Amino acid sequence: MRYFAFFATLVAGLFLGSMTTAQAQADDPDELFVVVTSDDAQTQMMAMVLANQSLNQGASVRVLLCGDGGRLALANEEFPVFQPADRTPQQLLQRLINEGSTVEVCAIYLPNTDADESDLIEGIGVAQPPAIAEHMMRPTVRYFTF
């Protein structure tokens, strides 16, 4: 009988522990990880619209700009204005930065272009692959590529 009580207590403890872990993950705010590689301004705009809408709904947002998407990070780049927002993708990216989102270019972006860190919009950093990998592995992170 003692073994049954011990076993029942152990099973109940494991069940409650797993519920607590699942509840803690459910209570964590969603984390959105947006990777932009497209050179298409309309695609870039939609990525920024969705990232901003997710931020508005309480998600934390991290953006990684790679390849042609890295142009969004460059201060001297020009982009078309899109309706109905009457904004550019870069303006929406700057809002994310102003609201505390982490925005970075890929670690290989600057060494393989004519740009350097002084060309980046203020608030944009250079990603460190170990930190990006750690972020991607979190169970609460939702990963989107554009």
Rosetta silent file (secondary structure, phi, psi, omega in degrees, C-alpha in Angstrom):
SEQUENCE: MRYFAFFATLVAGLFLGSMTTAQAQADDPDELFVVVTSDDAQTQMMAMVLANQSLNQGASVRVLLCGDGGRLALANEEFPVFQPADRTPQQLLQRLINEGSTVEVCAIYLPNTDADESDLIEGIGVAQPPAIAEHMMRPTVRYFTF
SCORE:     score description
SCORE:     0.000 S_00000001
   1 L     0.000  -38.318  179.549    0.000    0.000    0.000 S_00000001
   2 H   -61.026  -37.589 -179.667    2.871    2.377    0.787 S_00000001
   3 H   -65.847  -38.396  178.400    4.229    1.869   -2.729 S_00000001
   4 H   -64.069  -44.091  179.308    0.869    2.735   -4.241 S_00000001
   5 H   -63.684  -42.064  177.825    0.647    5.938   -2.194 S_00000001
   6 H   -61.979  -46.920 -178.990    4.215    6.837   -3.137 S_00000001
   7 H   -62.849  -44.036  179.554    3.531    6.118   -6.818 S_00000001
   8 H   -62.848  -41.194  177.945    0.268    8.107   -6.796 S_00000001
   9 H   -64.876  -42.123  179.177    2.017   11.050   -5.130 S_00000001
  10 H   -62.756  -46.716  179.640    4.855   10.884   -7.668 S_00000001
  11 H   -63.059  -43.771  179.127    2.466   10.791  -10.633 S_00000001
  12 H   -62.864  -41.413  178.597    0.394   13.650   -9.226 S_00000001
  13 H   -63.570  -43.390  177.908    3.547   15.706   -8.640 S_00000001
  14 H   -64.032  -41.206  179.321    4.775   15.108  -12.185 S_00000001
  15 H   -63.501  -47.222  179.834    1.353   15.996  -13.582 S_00000001
  16 H   -66.193  -37.289  177.700    1.113   19.199  -11.568 S_00000001
  17 H   -63.276  -41.624  179.555    4.702   20.099  -12.426 S_00000001
  18 H   -69.528  -34.337  176.242    4.040   19.711  -16.148 S_00000001
  19 H   -65.511  -40.401  179.866    0.888   21.799  -15.846 S_00000001
  20 H   -63.754  -43.026  178.378    2.860   24.522  -14.070 S_00000001
  21 H   -63.470  -46.191  179.413    5.519   24.513  -16.804 S_00000001
  22 H   -63.295  -39.776  179.518    2.909   24.623  -19.561 S_00000001
  23 H   -66.382  -40.357  179.252    1.045   27.400  -17.747 S_00000001
  24 H   -63.047  -41.265  177.533    4.252   29.396  -17.284 S_00000001
  25 H   -65.776  -38.421  179.302    4.999   29.104  -20.998 S_00000001
  26 H   -67.544  -31.076 -179.484    1.430   30.120  -21.840 S_00000001
  27 H   -79.763  -19.684  177.572    1.724   33.149  -19.534 S_00000001
  28 L   -65.913  142.209  175.643    4.980   34.301  -21.178 S_00000001
  29 L   -66.163  146.772  176.855    4.418   36.945  -23.791 S_00000001
  30 L   -63.694  144.650  176.664    4.822   35.689  -27.306 S_00000001
  31 E  -114.896  124.111 -179.611    8.161   36.406  -28.891 S_00000001
  32 E  -106.014  126.310  177.583    8.158   37.128  -32.600 S_00000001
  33 E  -114.530  112.516 -175.575   11.376   36.632  -34.559 S_00000001
  34 E  -110.041  123.315  177.098   11.157   38.191  -38.012 S_00000001
  35 E  -112.500  122.553 -179.969   13.866   37.547  -40.592 S_00000001
  36 E  -112.425  120.548  177.035   13.769   39.728  -43.700 S_00000001
  37 L  -122.670  -12.023 -175.470   15.837   38.691  -46.714 S_00000001
  38 L   -71.710  145.178  174.045   13.613   39.886  -49.539 S_00000001
  39 L   -92.578   -3.407 -178.363   14.598   42.810  -51.742 S_00000001
  40 L   -79.830  118.820 -176.093   10.930   43.438  -52.570 S_00000001
  41 H   -61.626  -34.934  179.919    9.775   46.634  -50.824 S_00000001
  42 H   -67.871  -39.601  176.613    6.164   45.437  -50.637 S_00000001
  43 H   -65.472  -42.972  176.997    7.254   42.208  -48.917 S_00000001
  44 H   -59.994  -41.499 -179.941    9.454   44.209  -46.548 S_00000001
  45 H   -62.721  -44.027 -179.143    6.497   46.492  -45.805 S_00000001
  46 H   -64.827  -37.512  176.735    4.205   43.568  -44.983 S_00000001
  47 H   -60.232  -43.160 -178.756    6.853   42.113  -42.667 S_00000001
  48 H   -71.522  -36.581  176.489    7.060   45.442  -40.825 S_00000001
  49 H   -60.759  -49.248 -178.139    3.270   45.847  -40.696 S_00000001
  50 H   -67.379  -37.117  177.132    2.858   42.405  -39.136 S_00000001
  51 H   -63.480  -42.998  178.739    5.756   42.935  -36.733 S_00000001
  52 H   -67.019  -39.374  177.569    4.239   46.242  -35.577 S_00000001
  53 H   -64.773  -38.329  177.060    0.785   44.708  -35.219 S_00000001
  54 H   -65.371  -40.732  175.837    2.276   41.898  -33.127 S_00000001
  55 H   -60.312  -43.519  178.796    4.045   44.477  -30.967 S_00000001
  56 H   -60.237  -27.963 -178.278    0.715   46.295  -30.540 S_00000001
  57 L   -96.234   13.051  171.295   -0.800   43.026  -29.293 S_00000001
  58 L   100.361   -0.670  179.020    1.856   42.501  -26.633 S_00000001
  59 L   -77.939  149.655  167.885    4.483   40.389  -28.375 S_00000001
  60 E   -86.973  142.798 -174.263    8.152   41.140  -28.048 S_00000001
  61 E  -123.474  132.683  172.937    9.665   41.537  -31.502 S_00000001
  62 E  -125.875  134.941 -176.560   13.181   40.825  -32.710 S_00000001
  63 E  -121.917  134.621  175.064   14.151   41.518  -36.320 S_00000001
  64 E  -120.910  124.083 -177.584   17.081   40.122  -38.264 S_00000001
  65 E  -108.765  118.372 -176.051   17.898   41.735  -41.620 S_00000001
  66 L  -130.132  157.799  177.802   19.968   39.618  -43.997 S_00000001
  67 H    53.758 -135.725 -179.924   20.958   39.735  -47.646 S_00000001
  68 H   -63.308  -22.697  175.557   18.861   42.203  -49.599 S_00000001
  69 H   -66.209  -20.234  178.452   16.725   42.740  -46.491 S_00000001
  70 H   -63.160  -21.484  177.070   19.746   44.420  -44.934 S_00000001
  71 H   -56.491  -30.533  178.851   19.034   47.516  -47.013 S_00000001
  72 H   -59.100  -25.886 -176.486   16.311   48.331  -44.488 S_00000001
  73 H   -83.595  -12.329 -173.726   19.055   48.948  -41.935 S_00000001
  74 E   -87.820  126.394 -175.118   20.930   51.511  -44.011 S_00000001
  75 L   -62.890  -30.302 -174.635   20.285   55.149  -43.155 S_00000001
  76 L   -91.963    5.377 -179.661   20.826   56.431  -46.703 S_00000001
  77 L   -82.017  149.559  176.388   18.374   54.058  -48.427 S_00000001
  78 L  -116.061  144.861 -178.454   15.059   55.248  -49.849 S_00000001
  79 L  -133.889  153.228  177.380   11.870   53.221  -49.933 S_00000001
  80 L   -69.964  153.325  175.721    8.436   53.716  -51.479 S_00000001
  81 L   -88.422  130.691 -178.476    5.557   54.961  -49.347 S_00000001
  82 E  -108.888  143.829  175.708    2.788   52.385  -49.011 S_00000001
  83 L   -99.170  152.762    4.794   -0.915   52.960  -48.498 S_00000001
  84 L   -87.003    1.741 -176.394   -2.993   52.922  -46.402 S_00000001
  85 L   -71.073  -24.116 -175.584   -0.241   53.376  -43.783 S_00000001
  86 L    56.605   41.622 -178.041    1.339   56.293  -45.679 S_00000001
  87 E  -140.048  165.814  172.857    4.696   55.004  -44.437 S_00000001
  88 L  -100.940  163.122  175.995    7.784   53.230  -45.727 S_00000001
  89 H   -61.082  -33.876 -179.779    9.005   49.869  -44.434 S_00000001
  90 H   -67.940  -35.618  176.891   11.995   51.650  -42.925 S_00000001
  91 H   -64.376  -40.086  178.130    9.728   54.028  -40.974 S_00000001
  92 H   -69.418  -33.726  174.621    7.880   51.038  -39.501 S_00000001
  93 H   -63.341  -42.156  179.267   11.218   49.427  -38.677 S_00000001
  94 H   -64.325  -33.522  175.562   12.244   52.596  -36.848 S_00000001
  95 H   -62.722  -42.239  177.599    9.040   52.435  -34.807 S_00000001
  96 H   -58.365  -43.763  178.750   10.003   48.930  -33.675 S_00000001
  97 H   -61.722  -46.901 -179.079   13.397   50.251  -32.597 S_00000001
  98 H   -62.336  -27.002  179.881   11.805   53.189  -30.767 S_00000001
  99 L   -90.241    4.084  174.607    9.499   50.775  -28.924 S_00000001
 100 L    97.973    5.922  177.511   12.448   48.700  -27.697 S_00000001
 101 L   -71.028  149.450  175.263   12.562   45.879  -30.226 S_00000001
 102 E   -86.082  125.800  177.520   15.931   44.366  -31.039 S_00000001
 103 E  -128.112  129.556 -177.036   16.881   44.929  -34.686 S_00000001
 104 E  -140.836  154.503  167.249   20.098   43.558  -36.143 S_00000001
 105 E   -94.326  153.773  176.828   21.782   42.868  -39.445 S_00000001
 106 L   -58.103  149.802 -178.397   23.232   39.422  -40.039 S_00000001
 107 L   -59.656  -28.297 -178.208   26.815   39.017  -38.910 S_00000001
 108 L   -93.987   -1.694 -176.020   27.946   38.487  -42.509 S_00000001
 109 L   -65.335  -59.584 -174.911   26.006   41.426  -43.971 S_00000001
 110 H   -62.980  -43.428 -179.239   28.432   44.313  -43.431 S_00000001
 111 H   -63.938  -16.458 -176.695   31.660   42.433  -44.258 S_00000001
 112 H  -112.887   18.300  174.358   30.136   41.433  -47.603 S_00000001
 113 L  -133.230  179.496  176.144   28.783   44.831  -48.678 S_00000001
 114 L   -84.323   -0.448 -176.876   30.190   48.304  -49.148 S_00000001
 115 L   -91.224  159.196  171.711   28.488   49.383  -45.902 S_00000001
 116 L  -135.271 -179.432 -174.803   29.886   49.524  -42.390 S_00000001
 117 H   -58.465  -28.152  179.501   28.376   50.075  -38.926 S_00000001
 118 H   -69.168  -15.473  179.176   28.391   53.843  -39.406 S_00000001
 119 H   -86.790  -10.539 -177.074   25.877   53.386  -42.262 S_00000001
 120 E   -77.948  147.845  172.462   23.304   51.688  -40.014 S_00000001
 121 L   -60.235  141.512  177.984   20.264   53.464  -38.624 S_00000001
 122 L   -56.566  132.730  179.225   20.806   54.330  -34.972 S_00000001
 123 L    99.954   -7.263  177.435   19.634   51.478  -32.785 S_00000001
 124 E  -100.054  130.690 -179.221   20.455   48.681  -35.248 S_00000001
 125 E  -110.539 -175.762  176.845   23.198   46.307  -34.217 S_00000001
 126 E  -106.415  125.129 -177.018   25.133   43.447  -35.725 S_00000001
 127 L   -66.480  146.388  173.397   23.816   40.007  -34.807 S_00000001
 128 L  -108.510  117.199 -175.036   25.980   37.502  -32.985 S_00000001
 129 H   -49.885  -42.055  178.886   25.215   33.966  -34.255 S_00000001
 130 H   -61.389  -39.201  179.585   25.319   32.269  -30.801 S_00000001
 131 H   -68.298  -38.117  178.047   22.777   34.765  -29.424 S_00000001
 132 H   -65.577  -44.717  179.265   20.533   34.339  -32.474 S_00000001
 133 H   -60.646  -43.825  178.689   20.679   30.550  -32.188 S_00000001
 134 H   -61.137  -42.552  179.818   19.807   30.721  -28.483 S_00000001
 135 H   -63.050  -44.294 -178.278   16.868   33.024  -29.243 S_00000001
 136 H   -63.715  -26.164 -176.571   15.566   30.750  -32.004 S_00000001
 137 H   -82.632  -11.283 -179.784   15.602   27.753  -29.663 S_00000001
 138 L   -64.569  136.690 -178.455   13.257   29.293  -27.105 S_00000001
 139 L   -68.064  -18.157 -178.633    9.903   27.491  -27.047 S_00000001
 140 L   -91.618   -1.415 -176.561    7.980   30.790  -26.923 S_00000001
 141 E   -86.902  130.733  172.461    9.552   32.197  -30.112 S_00000001
 142 E  -104.634  127.333 -169.929    7.522   32.306  -33.302 S_00000001
 143 E  -109.179  124.144  179.107    9.786   32.491  -36.318 S_00000001
 144 E  -129.407  138.896  177.472    8.734   34.215  -39.568 S_00000001
 145 E  -121.576  142.993  178.480   10.739   34.852  -42.713 S_00000001
 146 L  -132.287    0.000    0.000   10.039   37.320  -45.455 S_00000001
